[in-house]
Amino acid sequence: MKRMTAIGLCLIFILSGCGMKEIYELSSTEGRVLHCKNDTFMLIADGSAIALNVEGLRNIDKYSDGDLILVWHDGVEETYPARTKAYKIKLTKKGSMADVDENVVRNLCDMGWIEYDDMVQRYFEAEYIIDCETPDDSE
C-alpha cells in the first residue's frame, strides 16, 4: 500500500510540473537608445549594439536617440547585433546622438542597419561625421 501511495505522489508531482511556465531570471543593462532601420530599437551598451524586442511595451516612441535607459531583459543571443527581449525600460537621463558610441554607429551603418541619407539628417548634432558604406541592395 505504501508503494502505491509513493507511486501516486510521484505521478502527481510529475504531471503538475507539465503545465508550469518556465521562469527566466532577468538581467538589467544600461545604455543609449538608437533607432535603426525597420523600426529596430537598439540599445548601445559598453561598445556593443543589442537589438531589443519591445513587443508588448508601451510608450516606446518617447525614447530618443542618445537617451540613457535601463533595460530589464532575458538572455542575450550572441549575434551582431546581439538580440534580446525587453520586459521593462526606464529612462535614466535624456541624451543626444553625440552621446552614442561613434564606432558602434559606424559598424551598424556599414552593415546596413542605418541608412546613410538618414544618418546625415539625424546625426547633425553629433560632433562626428559618419561616413559609411551602405551595402548594395541590388545584389
C-alpha positions as CSV (number, residue, x, y, z in Angstrom):
1,M,0.0,0.0,0.0
2,K,2.8,2.4,0.8
3,R,4.4,1.6,-2.6
4,M,1.1,2.6,-4.4
5,T,0.9,5.8,-2.4
6,A,4.5,6.7,-3.3
7,I,4.0,6.0,-7.0
8,G,0.8,8.1,-6.9
9,L,2.5,11.0,-5.3
10,C,5.4,10.8,-7.8
11,L,2.9,10.9,-10.7
12,I,1.1,13.9,-9.3
13,F,4.4,15.8,-8.9
14,I,5.5,14.9,-12.4
15,L,2.2,15.8,-14.0
16,S,1.7,19.0,-12.1
17,G,5.0,20.3,-13.5
18,C,3.9,19.9,-17.1
19,G,1.7,22.9,-17.1
20,M,4.2,25.3,-15.5
21,K,5.7,28.1,-17.4
22,E,9.4,28.5,-17.5
23,I,10.7,31.3,-15.3
24,Y,13.6,33.3,-16.6
25,E,15.9,35.4,-14.5
26,L,16.0,38.9,-15.8
27,S,19.2,40.9,-16.2
28,S,19.4,44.7,-16.4
29,T,21.7,46.7,-18.8
30,E,22.1,50.4,-19.1
31,G,22.9,52.0,-22.4
32,R,21.9,54.5,-25.1
33,V,18.9,54.3,-27.4
34,L,19.4,54.1,-31.2
35,H,16.6,53.8,-33.6
36,C,17.6,51.8,-36.7
37,K,16.1,50.6,-40.0
38,N,12.7,48.8,-39.9
39,D,11.8,50.3,-36.6
40,T,14.5,48.3,-34.8
41,F,15.1,49.6,-31.3
42,M,18.8,49.3,-30.3
43,L,20.5,49.5,-27.0
44,I,24.1,50.7,-27.3
45,A,26.0,49.5,-24.2
46,D,29.7,49.0,-23.5
47,G,30.7,49.4,-27.1
48,S,28.1,46.9,-28.4
49,A,24.7,47.0,-30.1
50,I,21.7,45.0,-28.8
51,A,18.5,44.8,-30.8
52,L,15.6,44.9,-28.4
53,N,12.4,43.1,-29.0
54,V,10.0,45.6,-27.4
55,E,6.7,43.9,-28.3
56,G,4.2,44.5,-25.6
57,L,5.9,47.5,-24.1
58,R,4.0,50.8,-24.2
59,N,5.3,54.4,-25.0
60,I,8.5,53.2,-26.7
61,D,8.3,56.2,-29.1
62,K,9.0,58.6,-26.2
63,Y,12.7,57.5,-26.2
64,S,15.0,59.5,-28.5
65,D,18.4,58.6,-30.0
66,G,21.0,59.0,-27.3
67,D,18.7,58.7,-24.3
68,L,20.3,56.7,-21.4
69,I,17.9,53.9,-20.4
70,L,17.9,50.9,-18.1
71,V,16.5,47.8,-19.7
72,W,15.4,44.6,-17.9
73,H,15.7,41.7,-20.3
74,D,16.2,37.9,-20.6
75,G,19.2,36.1,-22.2
76,V,21.1,37.8,-25.0
77,E,21.6,36.0,-28.3
78,E,25.2,36.3,-29.3
79,T,24.8,37.6,-32.9
80,Y,25.8,41.0,-34.2
81,P,24.0,43.0,-33.3
82,A,23.0,40.9,-30.3
83,R,19.3,40.4,-29.6
84,T,17.1,40.1,-26.5
85,K,13.5,40.5,-25.3
86,A,12.9,43.7,-23.2
87,Y,10.4,43.4,-20.4
88,K,10.8,46.9,-18.9
89,I,12.5,50.1,-19.8
90,K,13.2,53.1,-17.6
91,L,14.6,56.4,-18.7
92,T,17.7,57.3,-16.7
93,K,18.8,60.5,-18.4
94,K,17.9,62.4,-21.6
95,G,20.7,62.4,-24.2
96,S,21.5,63.1,-27.9
97,M,23.3,61.4,-30.7
98,A,26.6,63.0,-29.5
99,D,26.3,60.5,-26.5
100,V,26.2,57.4,-28.7
101,D,29.4,55.5,-29.4
102,E,30.7,56.6,-32.8
103,N,32.3,53.2,-33.6
104,V,29.1,51.3,-33.0
105,V,27.1,53.7,-35.1
106,R,29.7,53.3,-37.9
107,N,29.5,49.5,-37.7
108,L,25.7,49.5,-37.8
109,C,25.8,51.8,-40.8
110,D,28.3,49.7,-42.7
111,M,26.1,46.7,-42.1
112,G,23.0,48.4,-43.4
113,W,21.1,48.9,-40.1
114,I,21.1,52.6,-40.6
115,E,20.7,54.4,-44.0
116,Y,23.4,56.8,-44.9
117,D,20.9,59.5,-46.0
118,D,19.1,59.1,-42.7
119,M,22.4,59.5,-40.9
120,V,23.1,62.9,-42.4
121,Q,19.8,64.2,-41.1
122,R,19.7,62.6,-37.7
123,Y,23.4,63.0,-36.7
124,F,23.9,66.6,-37.5
125,E,24.1,67.4,-33.8
126,A,26.8,64.9,-33.0
127,E,30.4,66.1,-33.0
128,Y,31.4,63.5,-35.5
129,I,30.6,62.7,-39.1
130,I,29.8,59.1,-40.0
131,D,30.9,58.1,-43.5
132,C,29.8,54.6,-44.0
133,E,29.5,52.3,-47.0
134,T,25.9,51.0,-47.1
135,P,25.6,47.5,-48.6
136,D,24.3,47.4,-52.2
137,D,20.6,46.3,-52.1
138,S,20.6,45.4,-55.7
139,E,22.8,42.3,-55.3
